Every structure is written in structure tokens, then in C-alpha cells.
Amino acid sequence: MSPLPNLTGRHAPFTVMQGSVGYLIWTICYLTVLLGLSTYGIHRYFIIYLFLKHRKRPTLPLSHFQDLPKVTMQLPIFNEVYVVERLLKSVSEIDYPRDRLQIQVLDDSTDDTREITQRAVEELQGKGLNVELIHRIDRTGFKAGALEVGLETAEGEFVCILDADFVPQPDLLQKTIHYFTDPKIGMIQTRWGHLNRTYSLLTRVQAMFLDGHLLLEQTARSRSGRFFNFNGTAGIWRRSCIEEAGGWQHDTLTEDLDLSYRAQLAGWRFVFLPEVITPAELPVDMNGFKSQQHRWTKGSIQTCKKLLPTIWRSKLPFPIKLEATAHLTSNFAYLLLASLCVLLHPSLGGPQTGWLRMLLVDVPIFLTASCSVGVFYICAQRELNPRTWIKEILFLPALLALGVGLSLNNARAVLEAMFNHQSEFARTPKYGIERKRQPWRNARYMPLKSLLPFVEMGFAIYFTYFLWFAISHRQYLSVPFLAMFQIGFLYVSVSSLSQWWPKFNLGPSRAEVTIPA
């Protein structure tokens, strides 16, 4: 996403800086950032091309099991007091022979979740289900450590992993297990659904973000023979694949991405099933969403540092290596976007070469860096919602603005990964939200405290001035882009800060609505 501060060809006032060495350095940095964003935009178009090329290729199991294999369902849990009962209830309703199904509740909780889980497990055991409760005193390795411990007593040849905020359909295993009749298949990934898509503007935009990734990227990579990754949940692994790839490792925050690449480097194939949907709850609070994005972004860069050299030393074809590089480095785009925010200045607005600059620089960058984002998410919504996609893309401006607003949060994650700053696996709060006006703000989870919202507010104020400057100097074509930056930072900042002062909350409270038993 790249604003064009001087697309009209009108020159901003000449400053002392222009013509100096400092201005030359600034120009080089500015164009480098735009070139980087454009490169990722071109890759986004490539993903769209792969998706359109392969979307109709059927994905069918090699055959069907005559005798269903044993499956272990692993449920990693940490302080999930609002959703753990819903998870266990849905898992207990899975349509699979009871003598072929083991349920492992991997509970590292330190709050009331422990008691809730204990009661629920005992109830399921009383109904004849094979349920094992594993509680760790320490959280060594966090989620990866819990999964690793669970494998030690897992009885199944295949392992289905479900996070606490997911609600699997009863036919989840029946629709997926038969793909493992192909001995080369190591993992099956289903597509995430969204239980609370229409809860708020934030959840609507998150759903659009995930739809683009889970439909376009996963389908394109899976069906074209490129690397794609297990999403951490709503997927099934062949146990021998996990073991052969080196098992769960916790030296990154994205153990799923790490293991996925190691397994595929070892020769295993993965399958993505977009038609098999496993619903989940989207974060309803901005701080929870930012924490999730920070973890995913930081973990992907950690995995990039860990595995990219191995990928390039492998004997894989060059196009596969190149796309894997684009995939693993894609979050560097947030660092570029944050850098662009710093480099933009009202009195400069970019190298001043009038209409020639517009034709040779502005228009190509606009088509690659900015338009590619819109095309990507429009394509995803049109594929998923052929009848209502136009209604969905009305939220596209909000998606673009949120992407800008997240740039500082995610750029920080990139820098922390680059400089080996260690941080814990911060869970994403879940509140059992499935419908509009269902409360969450008085829940016991405390929002992540950080000074970042104040920095984001500073950027919002800065771009407000920038917007006024553009209007006063009749640079009207740049106004929509600058407004997107202003609104994005303002929305993210205010949404984050409002959770610290309940009187400023913008949503329902428990006094207004109660959650049904």
C-alpha cells in the first residue's frame, strides 16, 4: 500500500533539504521502500494467478480406509475459561468410532480453567469417551511443548490439533482422514470459518484478511506444488511425518510454520481442503488482535531466519525456492510500510519530477503496491461469496486502513525477530463470542499494556496535518491515501486505548446483555 503524495504533478514547496546530500539519501530510501512494497505486490498478483489456474483442479483421496485408523485429537489449552466447555462439547460430538478416537486435553492453565476442564473431562469419560487430561506445571515450549508432551502418550497414528476457540463440525475426521491413504501425505489442513464474522467492524475485516490467506494463498500453494503451512489448528498430521521432520520445536513463536517447512523439505506432501470448514472465534478486542498479529509476524521472521538458508541449499527447483522466500519474508512488508510512514513528509512528498514521475514511478507503484491488495481480497470474496461479494468488499477501505494501522505493531515484531529479542508465547484472548451484542469487555483478561497506542496516535495526528497540507496545496489525488493512513492509525490507537478506560468502551457491557447459560 503506497500513497502518492504528489500524483497530480504539482510540486510541493522547494525546501533547503532538496538538492542536498540528505535529500539524496532520503530519495534513495523512499524509492527503495516503494520498490520493496511493489515487489511484494507483484508476488501477490502471482498468487492470484496460481489460484485462478489451479482452483478447479479436484483434490480427491487416493482411496478409502476399509478400517478407520486410530486418531488422537490434541486440544492445547491455556486459561480458556470462556471457551473450553464449548470446545470439549463439540469434540465429543465428532462422528468417529469411539474405539478409534483418543482425546488429549493439554491444559497448561493457571486459572479457573483447570477446574472447568477437570469436570468436563470426567463427564466425557463417564460417557465412555477415551479422554486423557495432561496438566503441566511449567509451560516449557508453550504450545509446542504441550503438543510434544502429548505425543509421548498419543495412541493415534494420526493427530488432529484444535485450538480452544475452534468448534469442529461432527464430520471433520470423516471428510479428511481418507486422504492419508496416500502414504506420501503428511498433513491435511482445513479452512477456517468465522463464528463471529459480523460481530463488529474489526471482526469483519479480520475475516476478510483470513479469507484471502486461507483461500487464495493456501489453495494456490497447495495445488501448484509449492510450500504451504499448517495453520496451527484445524488440521491433521500423520504422526510419523511429525517425528521424521524433527518433532515440535519451540525456538520460534510459529511452531506450525516451522514444522511445516521442515516436513516438506523432508519430502512430505500437504493437502489443503478449502471446502472443509472448521469454524473459529475471531478476536473481538484490538489489543488481542494486535498481540496475535505480533506473534504471527515475529514467528514467521524467526522461521525465515532459521530455515531459509536450508531451503536455498536444497535441490529444489529455483521457482520453488523463490516463492518460499517471498512467503517467509512477506511480513517484511510491514517494516517497509512503517518506514514509508516515517519517510513521507508534506514538504517533500517524493522526488519531484512532475508528470514524468507520475508515469514512470507513481502509476506502476500504485498498480503493484496498492491495487494488488484490493484485487487480492476482492478475488477471495468473489470466490467465497459469489452472490454477496460486492457487499463484502464495501469493507475493503477499512481493511486497507487497518493494515496501515497495524504497521507499527508488526514492524516492531519484525525488528524483535531480526535482533533476537526473546518474548513469551502470548495467547490471544477468547471470550466465547458468537453473536452480535454479546459482551466481552468485563471479562477477566487484561489488555496488553504498551506505549505503542500513543505512538500510533502520534502518527494519526501527523497524518491529519499531512492531510490538511495536501488539501491546502490542492494535491487532491493524494487525499484518499493520506486519509487511509490517518484513519488507520486513529482507529487502531483509539480501539487499543479504549480498553484501558471502561467508560470510553464502544461496545456492549454486561449490564446491557447477559450471556445465556
DADAPE-V295142 format. One record per residue. N is the residue number from 1. RES is the residue in three letters. D_FIRST is the distance of its C-alpha to the first C-alpha in whole Angstrom. Layout:
N/RES/D_FIRST, N/RES/D_FIRST
//
This chain:
1/MET/0, 2/SER/4, 3/PRO/7, 4/LEU/10, 5/PRO/13, 6/ASN/15, 7/LEU/15, 8/THR/18, 9/GLY/20, 10/ARG/22, 11/HIS/22, 12/ALA/22, 13/PRO/25, 14/PHE/26, 15/THR/27, 16/VAL/29, 17/MET/26, 18/GLN/25, 19/GLY/28, 20/SER/28, 21/VAL/28, 22/GLY/25, 23/TYR/23, 24/LEU/23, 25/ILE/22, 26/TRP/19, 27/THR/18, 28/ILE/18, 29/CYS/16, 30/TYR/14, 31/LEU/14, 32/THR/14, 33/VAL/11, 34/LEU/9, 35/LEU/11, 36/GLY/11, 37/LEU/7, 38/SER/9, 39/THR/11, 40/TYR/10, 41/GLY/8, 42/ILE/12, 43/HIS/14, 44/ARG/12, 45/TYR/14, 46/PHE/17, 47/ILE/17, 48/ILE/17, 49/TYR/20, 50/LEU/22, 51/PHE/22, 52/LEU/23, 53/LYS/25, 54/HIS/27, 55/ARG/26, 56/LYS/30, 57/ARG/32, 58/PRO/34, 59/THR/34, 60/LEU/38, 61/PRO/40, 62/LEU/42, 63/SER/45, 64/HIS/46, 65/PHE/48, 66/GLN/52, 67/ASP/52, 68/LEU/49, 69/PRO/48, 70/LYS/48, 71/VAL/44, 72/THR/43, 73/MET/41, 74/GLN/39, 75/LEU/38, 76/PRO/36, 77/ILE/37, 78/PHE/36, 79/ASN/37, 80/GLU/36, 81/VAL/39, 82/TYR/37, 83/VAL/36, 84/VAL/39, 85/GLU/41, 86/ARG/39, 87/LEU/38, 88/LEU/42, 89/LYS/43, 90/SER/40, 91/VAL/41, 92/SER/45, 93/GLU/44, 94/ILE/43, 95/ASP/45, 96/TYR/47, 97/PRO/50, 98/ARG/51, 99/ASP/53, 100/ARG/50, 101/LEU/47, 102/GLN/47, 103/ILE/45, 104/GLN/44, 105/VAL/42, 106/LEU/41, 107/ASP/41, 108/ASP/40, 109/SER/40, 110/THR/42, 111/ASP/42, 112/ASP/44, 113/THR/42, 114/ARG/45, 115/GLU/47, 116/ILE/46, 117/THR/45, 118/GLN/48, 119/ARG/50, 120/ALA/47, 121/VAL/48, 122/GLU/52, 123/GLU/52, 124/LEU/50, 125/GLN/53, 126/GLY/55, 127/LYS/54, 128/GLY/55, 129/LEU/51, 130/ASN/51, 131/VAL/48, 132/GLU/48, 133/LEU/47, 134/ILE/46, 135/HIS/45, 136/ARG/44, 137/ILE/45, 138/ASP/43, 139/ARG/39, 140/THR/39, 141/GLY/36, 142/PHE/35, 143/LYS/34, 144/ALA/34, 145/GLY/38, 146/ALA/39, 147/LEU/38, 148/GLU/40, 149/VAL/43, 150/GLY/43, 151/LEU/43, 152/GLU/46, 153/THR/48, 154/ALA/46, 155/GLU/48, 156/GLY/46, 157/GLU/45, 158/PHE/42, 159/VAL/40, 160/CYS/37, 161/ILE/35, 162/LEU/34, 163/ASP/32, 164/ALA/34, 165/ASP/31, 166/PHE/32, 167/VAL/35, 168/PRO/36, 169/GLN/37, 170/PRO/41, 171/ASP/40, 172/LEU/38, 173/LEU/40, 174/GLN/42, 175/LYS/39, 176/THR/38, 177/ILE/41, 178/HIS/42, 179/TYR/39, 180/PHE/41, 181/THR/44, 182/ASP/42, 183/PRO/43, 184/LYS/40, 185/ILE/37, 186/GLY/36, 187/MET/34, 188/ILE/33, 189/GLN/30, 190/THR/30, 191/ARG/27, 192/TRP/26, 193/GLY/27, 194/HIS/26, 195/LEU/29, 196/ASN/28, 197/ARG/25, 198/THR/26, 199/TYR/27, 200/SER/24, 201/LEU/20, 202/LEU/19, 203/THR/21, 204/ARG/20, 205/VAL/16, 206/GLN/17, 207/ALA/19, 208/MET/17, 209/PHE/15, 210/LEU/18, 211/ASP/19, 212/GLY/16, 213/HIS/17, 214/LEU/21, 215/LEU/21, 216/LEU/19, 217/GLU/19, 218/GLN/22, 219/THR/24, 220/ALA/22, 221/ARG/23, 222/SER/27, 223/ARG/28, 224/SER/27, 225/GLY/29, 226/ARG/26, 227/PHE/25, 228/PHE/24, 229/ASN/25, 230/PHE/27, 231/ASN/25, 232/GLY/28, 233/THR/30, 234/ALA/31, 235/GLY/32, 236/ILE/35, 237/TRP/36, 238/ARG/39, 239/ARG/41, 240/SER/42, 241/CYS/39, 242/ILE/38, 243/GLU/41, 244/GLU/41, 245/ALA/37, 246/GLY/38, 247/GLY/38, 248/TRP/36, 249/GLN/34, 250/HIS/33, 251/ASP/32, 252/THR/28, 253/LEU/27, 254/THR/26, 255/GLU/29, 256/ASP/28, 257/LEU/25, 258/ASP/28, 259/LEU/31, 260/SER/29, 261/TYR/28, 262/ARG/32, 263/ALA/33, 264/GLN/32, 265/LEU/33, 266/ALA/36, 267/GLY/36, 268/TRP/36, 269/ARG/34, 270/PHE/32, 271/VAL/31, 272/PHE/29, 273/LEU/30, 274/PRO/28, 275/GLU/31, 276/VAL/32, 277/ILE/30, 278/THR/31, 279/PRO/30, 280/ALA/29, 281/GLU/28, 282/LEU/24, 283/PRO/24, 284/VAL/25, 285/ASP/25, 286/MET/21, 287/ASN/23, 288/GLY/24, 289/PHE/21, 290/LYS/19, 291/SER/22, 292/GLN/22, 293/GLN/18, 294/HIS/19, 295/ARG/22, 296/TRP/20, 297/THR/18, 298/LYS/21, 299/GLY/23, 300/SER/21, 301/ILE/20, 302/GLN/24, 303/THR/25, 304/CYS/23, 305/LYS/25, 306/LYS/28, 307/LEU/28, 308/LEU/26, 309/PRO/29, 310/THR/31, 311/ILE/29, 312/TRP/29, 313/ARG/33, 314/SER/33, 315/LYS/35, 316/LEU/32, 317/PRO/31, 318/PHE/28, 319/PRO/25, 320/ILE/26, 321/LYS/25, 322/LEU/22, 323/GLU/21, 324/ALA/22, 325/THR/20, 326/ALA/17, 327/HIS/18, 328/LEU/19, 329/THR/17, 330/SER/13, 331/ASN/13, 332/PHE/13, 333/ALA/9, 334/TYR/10, 335/LEU/12, 336/LEU/10, 337/LEU/7, 338/ALA/11, 339/SER/12, 340/LEU/10, 341/CYS/11, 342/VAL/14, 343/LEU/14, 344/LEU/13, 345/HIS/17, 346/PRO/18, 347/SER/21, 348/LEU/19, 349/GLY/15, 350/GLY/15, 351/PRO/18, 352/GLN/20, 353/THR/21, 354/GLY/21, 355/TRP/21, 356/LEU/21, 357/ARG/18, 358/MET/16, 359/LEU/18, 360/LEU/17, 361/VAL/14, 362/ASP/12, 363/VAL/13, 364/PRO/12, 365/ILE/9, 366/PHE/8, 367/LEU/10, 368/THR/9, 369/ALA/5, 370/SER/4, 371/CYS/8, 372/SER/8, 373/VAL/7, 374/GLY/9, 375/VAL/12, 376/PHE/12, 377/TYR/13, 378/ILE/15, 379/CYS/17, 380/ALA/18, 381/GLN/19, 382/ARG/21, 383/GLU/23, 384/LEU/24, 385/ASN/25, 386/PRO/26, 387/ARG/28, 388/THR/26, 389/TRP/22, 390/ILE/21, 391/LYS/22, 392/GLU/20, 393/ILE/17, 394/LEU/18, 395/PHE/16, 396/LEU/13, 397/PRO/12, 398/ALA/13, 399/LEU/11, 400/LEU/8, 401/ALA/10, 402/LEU/11, 403/GLY/9, 404/VAL/8, 405/GLY/12, 406/LEU/13, 407/SER/11, 408/LEU/14, 409/ASN/16, 410/ASN/15, 411/ALA/15, 412/ARG/18, 413/ALA/19, 414/VAL/18, 415/LEU/20, 416/GLU/23, 417/ALA/23, 418/MET/23, 419/PHE/26, 420/ASN/28, 421/HIS/28, 422/GLN/30, 423/SER/29, 424/GLU/31, 425/PHE/29, 426/ALA/28, 427/ARG/29, 428/THR/27, 429/PRO/29, 430/LYS/30, 431/TYR/33, 432/GLY/34, 433/ILE/32, 434/GLU/32, 435/ARG/32, 436/LYS/31, 437/ARG/33, 438/GLN/34, 439/PRO/34, 440/TRP/33, 441/ARG/32, 442/ASN/36, 443/ALA/36, 444/ARG/37, 445/TYR/34, 446/MET/33, 447/PRO/29, 448/LEU/27, 449/LYS/28, 450/SER/26, 451/LEU/25, 452/LEU/21, 453/PRO/21, 454/PHE/23, 455/VAL/20, 456/GLU/18, 457/MET/20, 458/GLY/20, 459/PHE/16, 460/ALA/17, 461/ILE/20, 462/TYR/18, 463/PHE/15, 464/THR/18, 465/TYR/20, 466/PHE/17, 467/LEU/17, 468/TRP/21, 469/PHE/21, 470/ALA/18, 471/ILE/21, 472/SER/24, 473/HIS/23, 474/ARG/22, 475/GLN/18, 476/TYR/18, 477/LEU/15, 478/SER/13, 479/VAL/14, 480/PRO/12, 481/PHE/9, 482/LEU/11, 483/ALA/13, 484/MET/10, 485/PHE/10, 486/GLN/14, 487/ILE/14, 488/GLY/12, 489/PHE/14, 490/LEU/17, 491/TYR/17, 492/VAL/17, 493/SER/20, 494/VAL/22, 495/SER/22, 496/SER/23, 497/LEU/25, 498/SER/27, 499/GLN/28, 500/TRP/30, 501/TRP/32, 502/PRO/34, 503/LYS/35, 504/PHE/31, 505/ASN/30, 506/LEU/29, 507/GLY/30, 508/PRO/33, 509/SER/36, 510/ARG/39, 511/ALA/41, 512/GLU/40, 513/VAL/39, 514/THR/41, 515/ILE/40, 516/PRO/43, 517/ALA/45
//
